[in-house]
Amino acid sequence: MDTLFASGRAADIVLAVLVIEAIVLTVRHARSGAGPPPRVFVPMIGAGVMLVLALRCALTGAPWPLIALLLSGGGAVHAVDLWQRWRR
């Protein structure tokens, strides 16, 4: 279990789940019109991806500026998500 986290593989699994979620939501919306359109959920998933990438970098000993960049990017994408929600 230690190597699962120390190697960053746990973060890779979470990233894979996020990508699958985005694909499923996109296909479902394209086929049936059900569920939110991609413009609604992409910022939410994008912020999550940035946070998980920052986690992966932290677990694997990446330089702190990269971690800070990913966290800042996640915050910016989250702000876009909030802005879109407040406009509705």
Backbone atoms as SQL, in Angstrom:
CREATE TABLE atoms (id INTEGER PRIMARY KEY, chain TEXT, resi INTEGER, resn TEXT, atom TEXT, x REAL, y REAL, z REAL);
INSERT INTO atoms VALUES
  (1, 'A', 1, 'MET', 'N', 0.818, -1.187, 0.000),
  (2, 'A', 1, 'MET', 'CA', 0.000, 0.000, 0.000),
  (3, 'A', 1, 'MET', 'C', 0.870, 1.263, 0.000),
  (4, 'A', 2, 'ASP', 'N', 2.011, 1.187, 0.683),
  (5, 'A', 2, 'ASP', 'CA', 2.909, 2.343, 0.711),
  (6, 'A', 2, 'ASP', 'C', 3.369, 2.721, -0.690),
  (7, 'A', 3, 'THR', 'N', 3.718, 1.722, -1.483),
  (8, 'A', 3, 'THR', 'CA', 4.214, 2.022, -2.828),
  (9, 'A', 3, 'THR', 'C', 3.110, 2.565, -3.730),
  (10, 'A', 4, 'LEU', 'N', 1.870, 2.181, -3.467),
  (11, 'A', 4, 'LEU', 'CA', 0.752, 2.704, -4.255),
  (12, 'A', 4, 'LEU', 'C', 0.702, 4.225, -4.148),
  (13, 'A', 5, 'PHE', 'N', 0.936, 4.739, -2.953),
  (14, 'A', 5, 'PHE', 'CA', 0.896, 6.184, -2.756),
  (15, 'A', 5, 'PHE', 'C', 2.235, 6.841, -3.061),
  (16, 'A', 6, 'ALA', 'N', 3.323, 6.247, -2.629),
  (17, 'A', 6, 'ALA', 'CA', 4.644, 6.842, -2.835),
  (18, 'A', 6, 'ALA', 'C', 4.990, 6.953, -4.316),
  (19, 'A', 7, 'SER', 'N', 4.499, 6.033, -5.116),
  (20, 'A', 7, 'SER', 'CA', 4.786, 6.060, -6.550),
  (21, 'A', 7, 'SER', 'C', 3.854, 6.996, -7.307),
  (22, 'A', 8, 'GLY', 'N', 2.795, 7.453, -6.659),
  (23, 'A', 8, 'GLY', 'CA', 1.824, 8.305, -7.335),
  (24, 'A', 8, 'GLY', 'C', 0.745, 7.524, -8.055),
  (25, 'A', 9, 'ARG', 'N', 0.777, 6.197, -7.967),
  (26, 'A', 9, 'ARG', 'CA', -0.213, 5.366, -8.667),
  (27, 'A', 9, 'ARG', 'C', -1.634, 5.599, -8.146),
  (28, 'A', 10, 'ALA', 'N', -1.767, 5.901, -6.878),
  (29, 'A', 10, 'ALA', 'CA', -3.101, 6.185, -6.331),
  (30, 'A', 10, 'ALA', 'C', -3.699, 7.403, -7.040),
  (31, 'A', 11, 'ALA', 'N', -2.878, 8.424, -7.254),
  (32, 'A', 11, 'ALA', 'CA', -3.341, 9.611, -7.974),
  (33, 'A', 11, 'ALA', 'C', -3.661, 9.264, -9.427),
  (34, 'A', 12, 'ASP', 'N', -2.877, 8.377, -10.025),
  (35, 'A', 12, 'ASP', 'CA', -3.149, 7.948, -11.400),
  (36, 'A', 12, 'ASP', 'C', -4.512, 7.275, -11.509),
  (37, 'A', 13, 'ILE', 'N', -4.864, 6.486, -10.516),
  (38, 'A', 13, 'ILE', 'CA', -6.170, 5.814, -10.504),
  (39, 'A', 13, 'ILE', 'C', -7.286, 6.845, -10.433),
  (40, 'A', 14, 'VAL', 'N', -7.123, 7.830, -9.560),
  (41, 'A', 14, 'VAL', 'CA', -8.135, 8.885, -9.438),
  (42, 'A', 14, 'VAL', 'C', -8.244, 9.663, -10.746),
  (43, 'A', 15, 'LEU', 'N', -7.124, 9.968, -11.381),
  (44, 'A', 15, 'LEU', 'CA', -7.154, 10.665, -12.672),
  (45, 'A', 15, 'LEU', 'C', -7.889, 9.848, -13.727),
  (46, 'A', 16, 'ALA', 'N', -7.653, 8.548, -13.745),
  (47, 'A', 16, 'ALA', 'CA', -8.342, 7.681, -14.703),
  (48, 'A', 16, 'ALA', 'C', -9.847, 7.708, -14.468),
  (49, 'A', 17, 'VAL', 'N', -10.253, 7.675, -13.213),
  (50, 'A', 17, 'VAL', 'CA', -11.685, 7.728, -12.889),
  (51, 'A', 17, 'VAL', 'C', -12.283, 9.061, -13.342),
  (52, 'A', 18, 'LEU', 'N', -11.563, 10.154, -13.146),
  (53, 'A', 18, 'LEU', 'CA', -12.054, 11.461, -13.584),
  (54, 'A', 18, 'LEU', 'C', -12.209, 11.519, -15.103),
  (55, 'A', 19, 'VAL', 'N', -11.256, 10.959, -15.830),
  (56, 'A', 19, 'VAL', 'CA', -11.343, 10.936, -17.296),
  (57, 'A', 19, 'VAL', 'C', -12.528, 10.085, -17.744),
  (58, 'A', 20, 'ILE', 'N', -12.704, 8.929, -17.132),
  (59, 'A', 20, 'ILE', 'CA', -13.843, 8.062, -17.469),
  (60, 'A', 20, 'ILE', 'C', -15.154, 8.779, -17.177),
  (61, 'A', 21, 'GLU', 'N', -15.218, 9.462, -16.039),
  (62, 'A', 21, 'GLU', 'CA', -16.426, 10.212, -15.687),
  (63, 'A', 21, 'GLU', 'C', -16.738, 11.262, -16.749),
  (64, 'A', 22, 'ALA', 'N', -15.730, 11.999, -17.187),
  (65, 'A', 22, 'ALA', 'CA', -15.944, 13.026, -18.203),
  (66, 'A', 22, 'ALA', 'C', -16.422, 12.415, -19.517),
  (67, 'A', 23, 'ILE', 'N', -15.849, 11.287, -19.894),
  (68, 'A', 23, 'ILE', 'CA', -16.260, 10.619, -21.134),
  (69, 'A', 23, 'ILE', 'C', -17.699, 10.139, -21.033),
  (70, 'A', 24, 'VAL', 'N', -18.044, 9.497, -19.926),
  (71, 'A', 24, 'VAL', 'CA', -19.409, 8.985, -19.741),
  (72, 'A', 24, 'VAL', 'C', -20.416, 10.129, -19.771),
  (73, 'A', 25, 'LEU', 'N', -20.130, 11.212, -19.066),
  (74, 'A', 25, 'LEU', 'CA', -21.057, 12.345, -19.047),
  (75, 'A', 25, 'LEU', 'C', -21.203, 12.976, -20.429),
  (76, 'A', 26, 'THR', 'N', -20.100, 13.081, -21.159),
  (77, 'A', 26, 'THR', 'CA', -20.143, 13.663, -22.500),
  (78, 'A', 26, 'THR', 'C', -20.954, 12.793, -23.452),
  (79, 'A', 27, 'VAL', 'N', -20.693, 11.499, -23.444),
  (80, 'A', 27, 'VAL', 'CA', -21.416, 10.579, -24.333),
  (81, 'A', 27, 'VAL', 'C', -22.899, 10.549, -23.980),
  (82, 'A', 28, 'ARG', 'N', -23.200, 10.492, -22.698),
  (83, 'A', 28, 'ARG', 'CA', -24.604, 10.461, -22.266),
  (84, 'A', 28, 'ARG', 'C', -25.337, 11.717, -22.722),
  (85, 'A', 29, 'HIS', 'N', -24.697, 12.858, -22.553),
  (86, 'A', 29, 'HIS', 'CA', -25.342, 14.107, -22.960),
  (87, 'A', 29, 'HIS', 'C', -25.493, 14.172, -24.483),
  (88, 'A', 30, 'ALA', 'N', -24.481, 13.709, -25.217),
  (89, 'A', 30, 'ALA', 'CA', -24.537, 13.741, -26.680),
  (90, 'A', 30, 'ALA', 'C', -25.625, 12.823, -27.226),
  (91, 'A', 31, 'ARG', 'N', -25.802, 11.680, -26.600),
  (92, 'A', 31, 'ARG', 'CA', -26.779, 10.701, -27.099),
  (93, 'A', 31, 'ARG', 'C', -28.212, 11.023, -26.710),
  (94, 'A', 32, 'SER', 'N', -28.412, 11.473, -25.473),
  (95, 'A', 32, 'SER', 'CA', -29.788, 11.626, -24.990),
  (96, 'A', 32, 'SER', 'C', -30.145, 13.043, -24.571),
  (97, 'A', 33, 'GLY', 'N', -29.159, 13.897, -24.455),
  (98, 'A', 33, 'GLY', 'CA', -29.422, 15.241, -23.959),
  (99, 'A', 33, 'GLY', 'C', -29.587, 15.287, -22.448),
  (100, 'A', 34, 'ALA', 'N', -29.477, 14.126, -21.811),
  (101, 'A', 34, 'ALA', 'CA', -29.631, 14.054, -20.356),
  (102, 'A', 34, 'ALA', 'C', -28.337, 14.469, -19.677),
  (103, 'A', 35, 'GLY', 'N', -28.475, 14.955, -18.492),
  (104, 'A', 35, 'GLY', 'CA', -27.305, 15.349, -17.717),
  (105, 'A', 35, 'GLY', 'C', -26.773, 16.697, -18.160),
  (106, 'A', 36, 'PRO', 'N', -25.803, 17.194, -17.444),
  (107, 'A', 36, 'PRO', 'CA', -25.261, 18.513, -17.778),
  (108, 'A', 36, 'PRO', 'C', -24.420, 18.471, -19.047),
  (109, 'A', 37, 'PRO', 'N', -24.426, 19.568, -19.805),
  (110, 'A', 37, 'PRO', 'CA', -23.547, 19.624, -20.976),
  (111, 'A', 37, 'PRO', 'C', -22.093, 19.783, -20.529),
  (112, 'A', 38, 'PRO', 'N', -21.162, 19.446, -21.399),
  (113, 'A', 38, 'PRO', 'CA', -19.747, 19.536, -21.027),
  (114, 'A', 38, 'PRO', 'C', -19.324, 20.920, -20.521),
  (115, 'A', 39, 'ARG', 'N', -19.892, 21.985, -21.060),
  (116, 'A', 39, 'ARG', 'CA', -19.492, 23.321, -20.610),
  (117, 'A', 39, 'ARG', 'C', -19.772, 23.534, -19.131),
  (118, 'A', 40, 'VAL', 'N', -20.685, 22.729, -18.578),
  (119, 'A', 40, 'VAL', 'CA', -21.016, 22.841, -17.157),
  (120, 'A', 40, 'VAL', 'C', -20.057, 22.020, -16.302),
  (121, 'A', 41, 'PHE', 'N', -19.749, 20.788, -16.721),
  (122, 'A', 41, 'PHE', 'CA', -18.959, 19.920, -15.841),
  (123, 'A', 41, 'PHE', 'C', -17.452, 19.929, -16.121),
  (124, 'A', 42, 'VAL', 'N', -17.030, 20.402, -17.274),
  (125, 'A', 42, 'VAL', 'CA', -15.591, 20.404, -17.570),
  (126, 'A', 42, 'VAL', 'C', -14.794, 21.263, -16.575),
  (127, 'A', 43, 'PRO', 'N', -15.254, 22.471, -16.222),
  (128, 'A', 43, 'PRO', 'CA', -14.485, 23.219, -15.216),
  (129, 'A', 43, 'PRO', 'C', -14.405, 22.499, -13.865),
  (130, 'A', 44, 'MET', 'N', -15.483, 21.853, -13.463),
  (131, 'A', 44, 'MET', 'CA', -15.488, 21.134, -12.188),
  (132, 'A', 44, 'MET', 'C', -14.483, 19.977, -12.224),
  (133, 'A', 45, 'ILE', 'N', -14.534, 19.194, -13.280),
  (134, 'A', 45, 'ILE', 'CA', -13.608, 18.067, -13.410),
  (135, 'A', 45, 'ILE', 'C', -12.184, 18.583, -13.626),
  (136, 'A', 46, 'GLY', 'N', -12.052, 19.678, -14.368),
  (137, 'A', 46, 'GLY', 'CA', -10.731, 20.256, -14.601),
  (138, 'A', 46, 'GLY', 'C', -10.046, 20.686, -13.312),
  (139, 'A', 47, 'ALA', 'N', -10.804, 21.302, -12.413),
  (140, 'A', 47, 'ALA', 'CA', -10.235, 21.699, -11.121),
  (141, 'A', 47, 'ALA', 'C', -9.794, 20.469, -10.337),
  (142, 'A', 48, 'GLY', 'N', -10.605, 19.427, -10.375),
  (143, 'A', 48, 'GLY', 'CA', -10.245, 18.188, -9.688),
  (144, 'A', 48, 'GLY', 'C', -8.995, 17.556, -10.269),
  (145, 'A', 49, 'VAL', 'N', -8.886, 17.579, -11.587),
  (146, 'A', 49, 'VAL', 'CA', -7.700, 17.017, -12.245),
  (147, 'A', 49, 'VAL', 'C', -6.446, 17.773, -11.815),
  (148, 'A', 50, 'MET', 'N', -6.536, 19.099, -11.767),
  (149, 'A', 50, 'MET', 'CA', -5.373, 19.898, -11.358),
  (150, 'A', 50, 'MET', 'C', -4.972, 19.584, -9.921),
  (151, 'A', 51, 'LEU', 'N', -5.949, 19.429, -9.042),
  (152, 'A', 51, 'LEU', 'CA', -5.637, 19.104, -7.644),
  (153, 'A', 51, 'LEU', 'C', -5.000, 17.725, -7.521),
  (154, 'A', 52, 'VAL', 'N', -5.520, 16.762, -8.265),
  (155, 'A', 52, 'VAL', 'CA', -4.955, 15.409, -8.197),
  (156, 'A', 52, 'VAL', 'C', -3.553, 15.381, -8.810),
  (157, 'A', 53, 'LEU', 'N', -3.333, 16.151, -9.870),
  (158, 'A', 53, 'LEU', 'CA', -1.978, 16.245, -10.430),
  (159, 'A', 53, 'LEU', 'C', -1.015, 16.866, -9.419),
  (160, 'A', 54, 'ALA', 'N', -1.485, 17.878, -8.683),
  (161, 'A', 54, 'ALA', 'CA', -0.645, 18.477, -7.639),
  (162, 'A', 54, 'ALA', 'C', -0.332, 17.448, -6.556),
  (163, 'A', 55, 'LEU', 'N', -1.325, 16.652, -6.191),
  (164, 'A', 55, 'LEU', 'CA', -1.107, 15.592, -5.206),
  (165, 'A', 55, 'LEU', 'C', -0.068, 14.601, -5.719),
  (166, 'A', 56, 'ARG', 'N', -0.208, 14.206, -6.972),
  (167, 'A', 56, 'ARG', 'CA', 0.742, 13.248, -7.548),
  (168, 'A', 56, 'ARG', 'C', 2.160, 13.810, -7.517),
  (169, 'A', 57, 'CYS', 'N', 2.284, 15.070, -7.882),
  (170, 'A', 57, 'CYS', 'CA', 3.606, 15.709, -7.856),
  (171, 'A', 57, 'CYS', 'C', 4.172, 15.754, -6.443),
  (172, 'A', 58, 'ALA', 'N', 3.323, 16.070, -5.471),
  (173, 'A', 58, 'ALA', 'CA', 3.787, 16.121, -4.083),
  (174, 'A', 58, 'ALA', 'C', 4.225, 14.741, -3.603),
  (175, 'A', 59, 'LEU', 'N', 3.479, 13.716, -3.982),
  (176, 'A', 59, 'LEU', 'CA', 3.816, 12.355, -3.553),
  (177, 'A', 59, 'LEU', 'C', 5.114, 11.849, -4.172),
  (178, 'A', 60, 'THR', 'N', 5.404, 12.316, -5.373),
  (179, 'A', 60, 'THR', 'CA', 6.577, 11.795, -6.083),
  (180, 'A', 60, 'THR', 'C', 7.793, 12.708, -5.984),
  (181, 'A', 61, 'GLY', 'N', 7.694, 13.767, -5.196),
  (182, 'A', 61, 'GLY', 'CA', 8.849, 14.622, -4.959),
  (183, 'A', 61, 'GLY', 'C', 9.152, 15.624, -6.054),
  (184, 'A', 62, 'ALA', 'N', 8.134, 16.062, -6.758),
  (185, 'A', 62, 'ALA', 'CA', 8.339, 17.072, -7.803),
  (186, 'A', 62, 'ALA', 'C', 8.718, 18.412, -7.163),
  (187, 'A', 63, 'PRO', 'N', 9.324, 19.296, -7.928),
  (188, 'A', 63, 'PRO', 'CA', 9.698, 20.608, -7.384),
  (189, 'A', 63, 'PRO', 'C', 8.465, 21.405, -6.946),
  (190, 'A', 64, 'TRP', 'N', 8.629, 22.161, -5.880),
  (191, 'A', 64, 'TRP', 'CA', 7.484, 22.888, -5.331),
  (192, 'A', 64, 'TRP', 'C', 6.874, 23.888, -6.306),
  (193, 'A', 65, 'PRO', 'N', 7.650, 24.537, -7.216),
  (194, 'A', 65, 'PRO', 'CA', 6.994, 25.469, -8.137),
  (195, 'A', 65, 'PRO', 'C', 5.952, 24.782, -9.033),
  (196, 'A', 66, 'LEU', 'N', 6.210, 23.546, -9.415),
  (197, 'A', 66, 'LEU', 'CA', 5.240, 22.810, -10.226),
  (198, 'A', 66, 'LEU', 'C', 3.972, 22.542, -9.423),
  (199, 'A', 67, 'ILE', 'N', 4.135, 22.159, -8.176),
  (200, 'A', 67, 'ILE', 'CA', 2.978, 21.912, -7.306),
  (201, 'A', 67, 'ILE', 'C', 2.188, 23.202, -7.128),
  (202, 'A', 68, 'ALA', 'N', 2.891, 24.308, -6.888),
  (203, 'A', 68, 'ALA', 'CA', 2.225, 25.603, -6.721),
  (204, 'A', 68, 'ALA', 'C', 1.487, 26.010, -7.993),
  (205, 'A', 69, 'LEU', 'N', 2.093, 25.760, -9.144),
  (206, 'A', 69, 'LEU', 'CA', 1.457, 26.081, -10.423),
  (207, 'A', 69, 'LEU', 'C', 0.170, 25.282, -10.611),
  (208, 'A', 70, 'LEU', 'N', 0.224, 23.993, -10.314),
  (209, 'A', 70, 'LEU', 'CA', -0.964, 23.152, -10.454),
  (210, 'A', 70, 'LEU', 'C', -2.064, 23.567, -9.479),
  (211, 'A', 71, 'LEU', 'N', -1.694, 23.881, -8.251),
  (212, 'A', 71, 'LEU', 'CA', -2.692, 24.334, -7.277),
  (213, 'A', 71, 'LEU', 'C', -3.306, 25.668, -7.705),
  (214, 'A', 72, 'SER', 'N', -2.483, 26.568, -8.223),
  (215, 'A', 72, 'SER', 'CA', -2.990, 27.855, -8.709),
  (216, 'A', 72, 'SER', 'C', -3.921, 27.656, -9.902),
  (217, 'A', 73, 'GLY', 'N', -3.526, 26.774, -10.801),
  (218, 'A', 73, 'GLY', 'CA', -4.383, 26.470, -11.946),
  (219, 'A', 73, 'GLY', 'C', -5.705, 25.874, -11.518),
  (220, 'A', 74, 'GLY', 'N', -5.660, 24.967, -10.550),
  (221, 'A', 74, 'GLY', 'CA', -6.894, 24.385, -10.026),
  (222, 'A', 74, 'GLY', 'C', -7.789, 25.434, -9.409),
  (223, 'A', 75, 'GLY', 'N', -7.189, 26.370, -8.688),
  (224, 'A', 75, 'GLY', 'CA', -7.970, 27.460, -8.099),
  (225, 'A', 75, 'GLY', 'C', -8.593, 28.343, -9.162),
  (226, 'A', 76, 'ALA', 'N', -7.847, 28.625, -10.226),
  (227, 'A', 76, 'ALA', 'CA', -8.373, 29.448, -11.315),
  (228, 'A', 76, 'ALA', 'C', -9.532, 28.752, -12.025),
  (229, 'A', 77, 'VAL', 'N', -9.381, 27.475, -12.291),
  (230, 'A', 77, 'VAL', 'CA', -10.458, 26.721, -12.949),
  (231, 'A', 77, 'VAL', 'C', -11.674, 26.637, -12.028),
  (232, 'A', 78, 'HIS', 'N', -11.446, 26.479, -10.741),
  (233, 'A', 78, 'HIS', 'CA', -12.545, 26.464, -9.774),
  (234, 'A', 78, 'HIS', 'C', -13.265, 27.815, -9.778),
  (235, 'A', 79, 'ALA', 'N', -12.520, 28.905, -9.875),
  (236, 'A', 79, 'ALA', 'CA', -13.132, 30.234, -9.937),
  (237, 'A', 79, 'ALA', 'C', -14.007, 30.373, -11.181),
  (238, 'A', 80, 'VAL', 'N', -13.556, 29.839, -12.305),
  (239, 'A', 80, 'VAL', 'CA', -14.373, 29.848, -13.530),
  (240, 'A', 80, 'VAL', 'C', -15.662, 29.064, -13.301),
  (241, 'A', 81, 'ASP', 'N', -15.551, 27.914, -12.659),
  (242, 'A', 81, 'ASP', 'CA', -16.724, 27.094, -12.352),
  (243, 'A', 81, 'ASP', 'C', -17.713, 27.879, -11.492),
  (244, 'A', 82, 'LEU', 'N', -17.225, 28.514, -10.445),
  (245, 'A', 82, 'LEU', 'CA', -18.108, 29.301, -9.575),
  (246, 'A', 82, 'LEU', 'C', -18.746, 30.457, -10.329),
  (247, 'A', 83, 'TRP', 'N', -17.967, 31.129, -11.163),
  (248, 'A', 83, 'TRP', 'CA', -18.486, 32.251, -11.945),
  (249, 'A', 83, 'TRP', 'C', -19.623, 31.792, -12.862),
  (250, 'A', 84, 'GLN', 'N', -19.438, 30.640, -13.504),
  (251, 'A', 84, 'GLN', 'CA', -20.494, 30.102, -14.369),
  (252, 'A', 84, 'GLN', 'C', -21.749, 29.788, -13.568),
  (253, 'A', 85, 'ARG', 'N', -21.587, 29.233, -12.387),
  (254, 'A', 85, 'ARG', 'CA', -22.747, 28.868, -11.572),
  (255, 'A', 85, 'ARG', 'C', -23.489, 30.104, -11.077),
  (256, 'A', 86, 'TRP', 'N', -22.770, 31.150, -10.700),
  (257, 'A', 86, 'TRP', 'CA', -23.412, 32.362, -10.196),
  (258, 'A', 86, 'TRP', 'C', -24.162, 33.097, -11.294),
  (259, 'A', 87, 'ARG', 'N', -23.723, 32.947, -12.531),
  (260, 'A', 87, 'ARG', 'CA', -24.391, 33.623, -13.651),
  (261, 'A', 87, 'ARG', 'C', -25.764, 33.042, -13.930),
  (262, 'A', 88, 'ARG', 'N', -25.985, 31.788, -13.570),
  (263, 'A', 88, 'ARG', 'CA', -27.273, 31.138, -13.880),
  (264, 'A', 88, 'ARG', 'C', -28.355, 31.589, -12.956);
